[in-house]
Amino acid sequence: AKPDFIQWAPGLPKTRSGKIMRRILRKIAENDTGSLGDTSTLAEPAVVEELIANSLYQKSA
């Protein structure tokens, strides 16, 4: 198996305890950024905005 796309990311959305929030990554990958859910536990919320801005969907639009 091989990935369809590889996207460089400046960081990953992590909780304050260091867990990667895969739910948010999945929603960005599915271009469902309108309903990311609770992001109040993120250590660096700006990472999510940067991932959305650099997503493949934003570049092709």
C-alpha positions, 0 to 999 in steps of 0.5 A: 500500500502507498499513500495517495498524497503526502503533505508537509506539515509544520506541526501536528495538532496535539493536546497539552499532554502530547497526544496527537488529535487524529480526529482533527487531521482526519477532518482536514484530510476529508475537507470537513473543516467546518465541524472540527469539534472541540479544539480547546484542549490543543497545546497550539491551536494555530497549528490547525489553522496552518494545516487548513491553509496549507491543505491540498483542497485550499491550494487547488481552489 
